[in-house]
Amino acid sequence: MFGKKDEFKATVSAEFSTERAASAALASLGAEREMAGRAKVKARREGKSIVIDVEAPDAPSCRAALNGMLRLVELLKPIDQGG
């Protein structure tokens, strides 16, 4: 399924205030990664940041998975900032 020349890939990162906050955010993304549909989502922590990689066989699947991840990160950022 993946590895074809017409697959779509995206990588995004989000920085948090501490490595601990980034680890908590990464753990929070766990369940959503499992429900990515036709896309394959990997997430990892790099220092104070989380990095999310999305691979999908088509643009709509890639966009949908990426949007889902970004929505969760958007929810987590204010919590990290004390809001």
N, C-alpha and C positions, 0 to 999 in steps of 0.2 A: 504494500500500500504506500509506504513512504519511500523516499529515495529516488522517486521519479523526477524528471526535470521540471514538471509542472506543479510541484508541491509548493506550498506557501509557508514561509517561516517569519516569525517576529520575535524580537527579544526586547524586553523592557526591564528597567530597574527602578527601585524606589528606595530612598535612603531614610533611615529612622534615626532617632536620637542616640540610641545605644545598640550594642550587639544583642543584648538581652531582648530589647524591643523588636529587633529584626527577627530573632529566633521565634518569639511569640507570634509575630505576623506570619512567618513561614508556616508554623504549626496550624494557624487559622485557615490557611489556604488549602490544607490537606484534603478535605472533603470535596471542595469545589473542583480540584484537579481530577478527581475520579469521575466527575459528571461532565466532562468536557466534550461529550459526543464523539464526533469523528476526528476531533483534533487530539493531538498528543501534547500534554502540558507537563513541563518539568520546572521545578522551582528550587532554588538553592540560596543559601546565605553567603554573602561575601562581605565580611566585616559588618558594618552597620547597615548594609543594603541587602535587599532581596532581589534576585534576578529571576525573571520568568521567561522561559523559552516555550514558544508555541509552534507546532508543526501541524499542517493540515493538508489534505489533498485538494482543497479548493478554497478560494478567497472567502466565501461566506462562512465556512466552518472556522477558518482562522480568525476572522473578525469576531464571530460569536464567542469563541473561547477567550480571546484577548479582552473583549469587553467585559466578560464575566470576571476575569482576574482583576482588571482595572477597577471595577466597581467595588470589589472587596478591599483592595488596597486603599481606595478613596474613603471607605468606611473606617479603616484601621488607622490612617494617618492622624485624624483629629484625636483619637484616643491616645496615641503616642505623644501628642503635643499637649496633653492635659485638657483637651476640650471635650 
